[in-house]
Amino acid sequence: MKLSNFSFELPEELLAEYPAENRDESKLMVIHRETGKIEHKMFKDMIDYFEEDDVMVLNNTKVFPARLYGNKEKTGARIEVFLLRELNEEQRLWDVLVDPARKIRIGNKLYFGDDESLVAEVIDNTTSRGRTLRFLYDGSYTDFRRKLRELGQTPLPKYIKRDVTPEDEERYQTIYAKHEGAVAAPTAGLHFSKHLLKKLEIKGIDFAEVTLHVGLGTFNPVEVEDLSKHKMDSEELVIDEKATEIVNKAKANKRRVCAVGTTVMRGLESAVSSDHKLNTFEGWTNKFIFPPYEFSIANCMVTNFHLPKSTLLMMISAFVGHDLMKKAYKQAILESYKFYSYGDAMLIL
């Protein structure tokens, strides 16, 4: 499989600027891999495809307000700082992306907030847009983190051109988010409402939770025609014993194990034992799944509609089959399904 196999024309108006009015009322395309049948439903109808003791695996990462705006010392130029990951708690060192990057050099200071109570010094260049910042703040670590949250904005993807609204703070977060650390939402999970989760629970569906802190690397463009040469950024992953017990029991009993999102699928496939069971895991994964690929854990998945040439589309192709994926995406465009983070969903059985 080559990069060019994943190219298609996506009309710009199908990129979702806003979420559906109600979480569980976005559109849902249901794909049956064995027969090739495609159905058009609403997300809340997904309950009809699951039975007692089936398992849904959720990513309980929580998005933090990673986008800050500061001013450069002396010139006062407005600089966007996107927090990627904390490198050292004690020294308050962070990996960030800056925009416009050409203006930001080692030694520059950036001031945040109307009162300039938070200052950062650039101490290293990591990539063309990447920098390492040391934050200078008078106060405890807890106060510092509170300050970052107070000044930060919900990190909506760049394709959304509008301003962030207070509603985004709630809607760009799954309702089961627990552990802060993601700079992008695991978007397949955004479609679950409290009501739908309750109904699934009443029906006897089990839930297992994993934590994969989504980084921006997931969305990095693939720039090599030979997919085996693409390197994924590492993301932090935790799978505990409780999750492995729930998943392995369902597998042993031949139940459905549904990965809710590409992040969950990557997480599960990063922790497979030699006998195709799920292991506990605590560390980093840079797993890149593209066709052909043999999946070991999940036998169905929920996912959004992805962009051309994206690593996420490549994973879906590996799971659903390339020709069926192309057919489904053609239908999605004809039926005006919305794409990307705030877009509609697909259930692959």
C-alpha positions in Angstrom: 0.0 0.0 0.0 1.3 3.4 -1.0 0.3 6.9 0.2 -1.4 7.6 -3.1 -3.9 4.8 -2.3 -5.4 7.0 0.4 -6.1 10.1 -1.7 -9.7 11.3 -2.3 -11.5 14.6 -3.0 -13.2 15.9 0.2 -15.6 18.8 -0.3 -14.6 21.5 2.2 -18.3 22.0 3.3 -18.2 18.5 4.8 -15.6 19.4 7.4 -17.7 19.8 10.6 -17.3 23.3 12.1 -19.7 22.5 15.0 -20.8 19.4 16.8 -24.3 17.9 16.3 -26.9 19.5 18.5 -27.2 16.4 20.6 -24.1 14.1 21.1 -25.9 10.8 20.2 -27.9 12.2 17.2 -25.0 12.6 14.8 -25.3 10.3 11.7 -24.0 6.8 11.9 -22.8 4.6 9.0 -22.9 0.9 9.9 -20.6 -1.3 7.8 -20.8 -5.1 7.9 -17.4 -6.4 6.9 -18.5 -9.9 6.1 -21.3 -9.0 3.7 -20.2 -5.5 2.6 -23.6 -4.2 3.5 -23.8 -0.5 4.5 -26.6 1.1 6.6 -27.4 4.7 7.4 -28.6 5.3 11.0 -28.3 7.7 13.9 -25.6 7.2 16.5 -28.0 6.3 19.3 -29.1 3.3 17.1 -25.8 1.6 17.7 -27.2 0.0 20.8 -29.2 -2.4 18.4 -25.9 -4.0 17.3 -24.7 -5.1 20.8 -25.8 -7.8 23.2 -25.3 -8.6 26.8 -21.6 -9.2 27.8 -20.2 -7.5 24.7 -17.5 -5.0 25.6 -16.8 -1.4 24.6 -13.3 -0.1 25.2 -13.2 3.6 25.9 -10.2 6.0 26.0 -10.7 8.0 29.2 -8.0 10.7 28.5 -9.0 14.3 29.2 -8.1 17.2 26.9 -6.4 20.1 28.6 -6.7 23.7 27.3 -3.4 23.5 25.4 -3.6 26.6 23.3 -2.2 29.8 24.8 -1.6 33.2 23.3 1.3 35.3 24.6 3.3 38.4 23.6 6.9 38.5 22.7 9.1 40.8 24.8 10.1 44.1 23.3 8.1 43.7 20.1 4.8 42.7 21.7 4.1 40.4 18.7 1.2 37.9 19.4 2.5 34.4 19.5 0.4 31.2 19.7 1.9 28.5 22.0 0.5 25.0 21.8 1.5 22.9 24.8 2.5 19.4 23.7 3.9 17.7 26.8 5.4 18.4 30.1 9.1 17.4 30.2 9.9 18.3 33.8 7.4 19.2 36.6 10.0 20.7 38.9 11.7 23.0 36.3 8.3 23.6 34.5 9.8 22.6 31.2 7.4 21.9 28.3 7.6 20.8 24.7 5.5 23.3 22.6 4.7 24.4 19.1 4.9 28.1 18.4 3.3 30.1 15.6 4.7 32.2 13.9 7.9 30.1 14.6 10.4 32.3 12.6 10.1 35.0 15.2 10.9 32.8 18.2 14.5 32.1 19.1 16.4 30.7 22.0 16.6 33.3 24.8 13.3 35.0 23.8 10.7 35.6 26.6 7.0 35.4 26.2 4.4 37.0 28.5 0.9 35.6 29.1 -2.2 37.1 30.6 -3.3 40.7 30.9 -1.2 41.1 34.1 1.7 39.2 32.5 1.8 36.9 35.6 3.1 34.0 33.6 6.3 34.2 31.7 8.1 31.6 29.6 11.7 31.6 28.3 12.7 29.7 25.1 15.5 27.4 26.0 15.7 25.1 22.9 14.6 24.5 19.3 13.3 21.0 18.7 11.8 21.1 15.2 10.9 23.9 12.7 7.9 24.9 14.9 8.9 23.1 18.1 10.5 24.8 21.1 11.2 23.9 24.7 9.9 26.5 27.1 10.8 27.0 30.8 7.8 28.7 32.5 8.6 31.2 35.2 5.8 31.6 37.8 5.7 32.7 41.4 3.6 30.0 43.1 3.2 26.3 43.8 3.0 23.7 41.1 -0.7 23.4 41.7 -1.1 27.1 41.2 1.0 27.0 38.1 -1.2 24.3 36.5 -4.3 26.2 37.5 -2.8 29.3 35.8 -2.2 27.3 32.6 -5.8 26.1 32.6 -7.1 29.6 33.2 -5.1 31.1 30.3 -5.4 28.2 27.9 -8.1 27.6 25.3 -9.8 24.4 24.1 -7.4 23.1 21.4 -9.8 22.8 18.5 -8.2 21.5 15.4 -6.8 24.2 13.0 -9.4 23.4 10.3 -12.1 25.0 12.5 -11.6 28.6 11.6 -14.1 30.1 14.0 -13.3 31.3 17.6 -13.6 28.9 20.5 -16.9 29.1 22.3 -17.7 28.2 26.0 -19.7 25.3 24.5 -16.5 23.8 23.0 -15.0 23.3 26.5 -17.7 20.8 27.2 -18.3 19.3 23.7 -14.6 18.8 22.8 -14.4 16.4 25.7 -15.9 12.9 26.1 -18.4 12.6 29.0 -16.2 9.9 30.5 -12.9 11.9 30.4 -10.9 11.4 33.6 -7.1 11.7 33.2 -5.8 15.0 31.8 -3.1 14.8 29.3 -4.5 14.9 25.7 -4.0 17.8 23.3 -6.8 16.5 21.0 -10.0 14.7 21.9 -10.5 11.0 21.1 -13.3 12.1 18.8 -15.2 8.8 18.3 -16.1 9.0 22.0 -17.7 12.5 21.6 -20.9 10.9 20.3 -21.7 9.1 23.6 -24.3 10.8 25.8 -25.0 10.0 29.5 -28.3 8.6 28.4 -26.9 6.3 25.7 -24.2 5.0 28.1 -26.9 4.2 30.7 -29.0 2.4 28.1 -25.9 0.3 27.0 -25.2 -0.5 30.7 -28.8 -1.6 31.3 -28.6 -3.9 28.2 -25.6 -5.6 29.9 -22.8 -4.2 27.8 -19.5 -4.0 29.8 -17.0 -1.2 29.6 -13.3 -1.3 29.8 -11.2 1.9 30.0 -7.7 2.6 28.7 -5.8 5.9 28.8 -4.0 7.0 25.6 -3.1 10.7 25.8 -3.6 11.9 22.2 -0.8 14.0 20.9 -0.6 16.0 17.7 1.6 13.3 16.1 -1.6 11.4 15.3 -2.5 14.1 12.8 1.0 14.6 11.3 0.8 14.4 7.5 2.4 11.3 6.0 5.1 12.6 3.6 6.5 9.4 2.2 5.0 7.3 -0.5 6.3 4.1 1.1 4.1 3.8 4.3 6.7 1.6 6.1 9.0 4.6 6.2 6.6 6.9 8.1 7.4 7.3 11.8 4.6 8.0 14.3 5.1 10.2 17.3 5.0 8.4 20.7 1.9 8.8 22.9 1.5 7.8 26.5 -0.6 4.7 27.1 -1.9 3.0 30.3 -3.9 -0.3 30.3 -4.6 -1.6 33.7 -5.4 -5.1 35.0 -9.1 -4.4 35.2 -9.3 -3.5 31.5 -7.3 -6.6 30.5 -9.6 -8.9 32.5 -12.8 -7.5 31.0 -11.4 -7.6 27.4 -9.8 -11.1 27.7 -13.0 -12.6 29.2 -15.1 -11.2 26.4 -12.6 -12.6 23.8 -12.6 -16.0 25.5 -16.4 -16.0 25.3 -16.4 -14.9 21.6 -18.2 -11.7 22.4 -17.9 -8.4 20.6 -15.0 -6.3 21.7 -15.5 -2.8 20.3 -12.7 -0.3 20.1 -14.2 3.2 20.5 -11.9 5.2 18.3 -8.6 4.8 16.5 -6.7 5.7 19.7 -8.2 2.7 21.5 -7.4 0.5 18.6 -3.8 1.6 18.6 -3.6 1.2 22.4 -5.0 -2.4 22.3 -2.7 -3.4 19.4 0.3 -2.0 21.3 -0.2 -4.4 24.2 -0.9 -7.8 22.6 0.7 -11.0 24.1 2.1 -13.8 21.9 -1.2 -15.8 22.4 -3.3 -12.8 21.2 -4.5 -11.7 24.6 -4.4 -8.1 26.0 -1.6 -7.3 28.4 -1.3 -4.5 31.0 0.8 -1.7 29.7 2.3 1.5 31.1 4.6 3.5 28.8 4.7 5.0 25.3 3.5 3.7 22.0 4.4 4.8 18.4 2.4 2.0 16.8 1.4 2.7 13.2 -1.3 0.5 11.7 -1.6 0.3 7.9 -2.6 -2.5 5.5 -2.0 -5.3 5.4 -2.4 -5.8 9.2 -3.7 -8.6 11.4 -5.8 -7.3 14.3 -5.6 -9.3 17.5 -8.0 -7.8 20.1 -11.0 -5.8 18.9 -13.4 -7.3 16.3 -15.5 -4.1 15.8 -14.9 -0.4 16.1 -16.5 3.0 16.3 -14.7 5.8 14.4 -15.2 9.2 12.8 -14.6 10.0 9.1 -11.0 10.8 8.5 -9.0 13.1 6.2 -7.4 11.9 2.9 -3.9 10.5 3.3 -4.2 10.4 7.2 -2.7 7.7 9.3 -6.2 7.2 10.8 -7.7 6.5 7.3 -4.9 3.9 6.8 -5.9 2.1 10.0 -9.6 2.0 8.9 -8.5 0.6 5.6 -6.6 -2.2 7.3 -9.6 -3.0 9.5 -12.5 -2.8 7.1 -10.7 -3.7 3.8 -9.4 -1.1 1.3 -12.1 -1.5 -1.3 -15.0 -1.5 1.2 -13.4 1.5 2.9 -13.3 3.4 -0.5 -17.0 2.4 -1.2 -18.1 3.6 2.3 -16.3 6.9 1.9 -17.8 7.5 -1.5 -21.2 7.0 0.0 -20.4 9.2 3.0 -19.6 12.1 0.6 -22.8 11.5 -1.5 -24.9 11.4 1.7 -23.2 14.5 3.1 -21.8 12.9 6.2 -19.7 15.4 8.2 -15.9 14.6 8.5 -13.2 15.0 11.1 -13.3 15.9 14.8 -16.9 17.2 15.2 -18.2 15.0 12.4 -20.4 11.9 12.1 -19.5 8.4 13.0 -19.0 4.9 11.5 -19.6 1.6 13.2 -17.6 -1.2 11.7 -18.8 -4.7 12.5 
